[in-house]
């Protein structure tokens, strides 16, 4: 329904522009998705109207990129929300000296000239919403100057025009091409793939935030395994995540990992990520064993990775800084990596330890990562099933009960305030979580036994 409202809003904008004597069409990803039978996330409009005229034609607008010909038009939506549609003037682009944006643009009245400066043929088609309404079939309403419909039919991601020029203009397009190929299970057209391989090192010119955003989309759109195989094949992986590229060829003990090396194992985890997975979980699936290449050794009994979790945490933290993750997301990724080996001990944990384990923020993500890890290796879900059953059946008040004693109670009992209070309260809480004590007096007795008053 949301897509229909966005489509209706965009169609109204097209109608208004045409009534004022301008050409206007749907353009880009929304056209591609309509042709594929998918519901577009949003709708963009391309028009011959210059930005100043777009601004005057509609009641509420924002000139977010008027010098590039881009205006946001706001229409009323449900529940007092607005539907925002990007309206871009037909244009041709000048030189991209920063590898991301054109230094200057020239506005045009030609839709064909406009689409030929775009990235890929499957994103370079126009659609007439009036014809769509009249004929009811997207393919009967398309203006295709770049061969996008044919490439959709045969499953190719092909750069418009010369691939080297398109990627030199905007280096982010290389990552986008990989993402589109993975999302739609398409192939990269040969010349397009070769150009990415030749220019892969130029991806370093893309802002780290934009790289992170593209990689996160790859990880969470439901086709992460294919995306990272393509990143590797095009030479982009070693440029954006060299720590992950080092996983290739790092052998693992076959008794625990019959599937193969660390890279193969990681790809299998990525293959288990469903569309819409939380970004932190997806990144943790990618990085949970990132410390193994640096800690690999062959011991007399088997291959070992001593300290790989601690090493992995340092590497993942550096990746988080480099790609400028929000702190809260980095914290959750590190928590998932740092705790993923603890499931081996869940059956042997004291009740208090298990309950504290369950207190980890978003523990459902810890369970999900462990399940992916098991399915990508030995396949046994015994520990997962045990932990999930206990987690789901333990009442919240048993996992996080109201504390029986506080620092104030310790002072009243005659203990001088100090750093030992934290340990004393933790011992009392452990006894409470174990079910050994149930009252304030019993908890204080446990503390008194461990720390007799002088």
N, C-alpha and C positions, 0 to 999 in steps of 0.2 A: 504493500500500500504506500509506503514512504516513497518508493521508486516512482509509482504512478503520480503522486503529488508533485515530485520533482520534475517529472516529464511534462505534466500539465503546465507547471510554472514556466518551464523553458519554452514550451509551445506558444504560450501567451506572449512571451518576450519576442519570439520570432514573428508572430503575427503583428505585433505593434511596430516592430522595425520595418516590416514589409509594407504596412499601411502608410508609413512615413516615406516610402519610396526607396528603401534599402534592400539589398539582398541579405538573407540570413538563413542559417542552417544549424542543425545539430552537428557537432564535430567531435572527433577523437574517440576516446575509450567508450563513451556511451553508444556510439554507432557500432563499434566492434561488438560490444556485449549484446546489443539488440539482435545483431545478425547471428550471434552464437546462441541465442535463446536464453541469455542470462539477464538478470535484473541489474541494470547499471547502478553503481554507487551514487553517481551524480551525473548531471547533464551540463555540457558546455555548449555555448553558442558562438559561432563565427559569423561576422557581418561585414558588409562594405561600409557601414556607418562609422565615421571617425569617433574617437572617444568623447569629444566635447558634445557631439550630438546624442550619443548614448546617454550621457549624463543628464541631458535636458529632457529626454523622452520619458524617463521613469522617475517615479516619485522619490524612491529611496535608493541611493547608489553610493558606492565607495570607489574612488579612483585609486585602487591599490597599486596599479601598474600602468597608469595612463600613458606614460612615455613609451611603454611597450604595446600600448593599445588594449590594455586589460582593465575592465570595469566590472565590479560586482554589483549585481542587481538583486534587490531584496523584495520578495513577495510574501504576503501574509501566509502563514501555515497553520496547522492545527495547534490547539492548546497554547495560543499566543507565541508560538515559535515561528521563525522566519525561514523561508526557503531561499537560499542564496545560490544564484546562478552566475557563473563566470561568462562574461561576454567579451570576446576579443575581436578587434578589427583585423580584417585581412591585411597581411603585411609580408614583406620580405626582410630578411635579417642581414645586417652587416657583419663585420668581423667579431668573433668571440674571443677577445684577448684574454679573458679570465677563465676560459675553458668551461663556462657555465651559462653566461648571459651575453647577448649581442651588445656591442658597444653602441650601436644605433640601429634603428629600424626605419623602414620606409613603408608607410601605409599604402595599401593597394585596393583596387576595386575588383581584383581577380581572385576568385576562390581557388583556381588552379595554382596560381602563384603562391597562395597562402599555404596550401597543404604540402607543397614541395619543399618547404623549409622545415617540416615536422620530422619526427624521428623514424618511425617504422610504418610500413605500408598498412598494417592492420590497424594502426592508429590514425591513419591519414585520410579517412573517408568522411564525406559529408552526407547528411540525411535531411530530406525535406519532410518536416512533420505534417504538412498538409497532405502530401502524397501518401504518407504512412496512414493518416487517418482515413483517407479516401479508399486506399487499396488494401490496407490491413496487413501488408507484408513488408517487412523491413527491406528485403532485397529489391523490392520494386520502387523504393524511394531513395536509393543511394546514388550519390554522385561520386564516382571513383576515378580519379585521375592518376592513381599510382599503382593500380593492380592489387589493392588490398583484399578485394573479395576473393580473387583466385588464391592468394596466399592463405586466407582463412580456410578455404576449402581443402587445400593440400597440407595445411599445418606447418607453415613456415613463418619465422620471424625474420623479415628482410628489411634492411635499412632503405630509406627512400633515397634514390640517387646514389651518389658515391659513398659507400660506408665509411671510408677513411675521413671524408669531409664531415659527415654527420657526427662522428665520434670526436674529431678534433674540435668541432664547435662546442660540444657539450659532453664532457667525459663521463658524466653520470649515465648517459645513454647506454654505455656498455653494461653496467649493472642492471639497468632496466630491461635491456634485451634478454639477459639471462633470466631475469624474473618472469618476464612474459612467456618465454619458452617453457619454463618449468610450470607456470600456472596453467597453461593451456595444453601441456603435453605436446608442444610443437618442437620442431627442429630449428636450429639457427641456420639460416641460408649460408651457403659455403663462403661467399665473399664477405658476408657480414661476420661470420665466425673468424675468418682469417684476419680481418681488420681489427677485431677485438684482441686477438692474440698478438698482433703487431704493436698495438697501442696500449696494452694492458698496464704497463708501468705508469702511464699518464693518469691513471685513476687516482694517484696520489695528490693530484691537483684539486680533487673534489673535497668539499668541506667534510670533516669527520662526522658531523651530525647527519649529513645527507647519506653518507656511506652506511652509517648505523641504521638509518631509517630503511634503506633498501634491503639490507641484510635481515632486519627484523621482519620485513614483509615476506622475504623469501622463507624465513623460518616458520611463519605463522599462517601462511596461505594454504597449507595442506599438501605442499609438494616440495618440502625442504630437501629431501634426499636428492631428487632430480636437480634442484637448484645448485646444490653444492657439488654434485658431479660436474655440472656445466661450469661452475666457477673454477674448478680444478682443470678441466679440459681447455678452457680459454686462457689460462694463466692468470686469471684475476685473483684466485684464492691466495696465492703466495704473496700477492701485493697487498691485499686488505687484511688477511689473517694468516701471516706466516707461521704463527704458532700452531694453527690447525693443520696447515700443509705438512708440518713435521710429523704428524701422526702416520703418514703413509709409510708402509713397510716396517713399522715397529711391531715385532712379533709379540704374541701373548701366549701364556701357558695353555695348551690345547685342552687340558682337563677342565679348565674353567671357561675358556673362550674357544669353543670348537669352530666358531664362525670365521675366525681369521685375525688379522692384525687390528691395531687400534683404529685405523681409518675405516676399515670395513665395519667394525663394531659401531663406530660413531654414525656412519651412514645408515646402519640398520635402526639405530635410535631415531634418527631424523625421519626415517621412513614411517615410524610409528606415530609421529606428531600429527594430530588432526588439525584441520582448518580451525582457526580461532583459538588455538592454544595460547595460554598466557605467555607474553614475551619472555619473562624471566625463566619460565620452565623451558621454553624452546632454546634459549641461550645456554641454560645449564645442560640440556641434552647435548648440545654441541661441544661444550667445554668441560664436561664432568671429568674427562680423562686427559685433559690438556697437559697435565703434569707428567704423564707417562713417558713421553720421549726423553725427557731430561733425567728420568730416574731408572731407565731400563738397565737391568743387569742380568746376567745368566749365573744363577747360583747352582751349587751342586745338585739341589733337589729339583729346581724348576726356575723358569724366568720370574724375576721379581721386579716390583716397582716400589721399593721402600720410600715412604714419604711422598708418594705421588699426589696425595690430597693436599698436603701443605704447599708443595710446589705449584700445584694447579691453582690454588687460591692466589698465590702471588702473581701468576701469569694472568689469571682472569681479572684480577684487580687492575693490572696494568692495561689490559684490553679495555676495561671499563673507563679508565682515565683517558686512554687514547681516543676512544670513540665517543667520549663525553656523554656517558650514560647518566641519567638522573641518579642521585645518590641512593634513593629508595630502591631503584631497580637493581643497581649494583649490589646493594646489601642482600637482596633476595637471591640473586644469582649466586653470590658467595655462600649464602646459607645452604642452598641446595647442593652446591659442590662440596662444601665442607662437611655435610652430614650424610652424603649418599652411601658411604661405606658402613654407616652405623646399623643399617638394617640386618647385617650379618649377625648381630648380637641381640636382636629383639626378643628372641625366646629366652635368653639368659639374663636379660636386664632385670634388676630389682624393680619392684612396682613403682617406686618413687622415680627411678631413672626413666622408665617407660613413660610415665605420666608427664615428666618434664620434656621428654622427646616430643610428645604430642602437643606440647604448648608452642612449638615453633610456629611462627607466623605462616599462614597458608600451608598447613601441614598436608592438605590434599595434594599440593604440588610435589611435596617430598614423596608421597605415595606414588604419584603418577610417574616421577622420574625413576623410582626403584622398579616399577613395573616395566617401563621401557627398557631399563638396563637388563633386567632378567630376560625379557623376550628377545633381546638382541644378543644374548650369550647362551647360557645353559638352558633357558626356557622354563625353569622351575619357578612357580609362583607361590611356593609354600610359605615363605617368610612374608611375602606381600599379603597373602590372604590372612595370615595370623595378625599382622599389624593392622590391616584395614578393619578386620572384624573387631579387634579390641578398641580401635579408635572410634569406630562408629557406634559401639555399644556402651562404652564408658560414659556415664553422665558427665556433663560439663562441671558440675559441682564436685565430682570426684577427681577430675583432672586439675581443677583450679579452685580448691575450696577456700573459704574465708580463713585467713591465718588465725591461729589460736593465740599467738603471742606477738608482741611488737617490741620495738626498742624501749618504749615507755615502760612496758612490763619488766624488762630486764633492769632498768634503772630502779624501779620500785622494789625489785628483788635484791638490790644492793650491788649490782655490777656497775663499775665505772664505765661511762661511754668510751667507745674506742673502735678501731677497725675490726676487732674480733666479733663485734655484734653481728656482722653479715654472716660469718660462719656459724655462729650460735643459732641464729634464726633459721639458717638453712638446715641445720641438723634437726631442729624442732619440726620444720616443715616436712623433711624427709620422713620422720617418724609418723607424722600425720598422714602423708601420702601412702605410707606402708600400712596404715590402719592400726598402728601400735598405740597411738594416743588419740583421744577424742575430746579432751577438755584442756582449758588453759593450765590448770594445775598439773595435769599429766605432762604437758609439753614443757613446763618449767622444771619438772622433776627430771626429765631427760637432760635438759641443759645443766642442771645442778650436778647430776651424776658425772657429766663430761667435764664441766668446769666448776669444781667445788669452790665455794667462796672462802676466802682466807679469813 
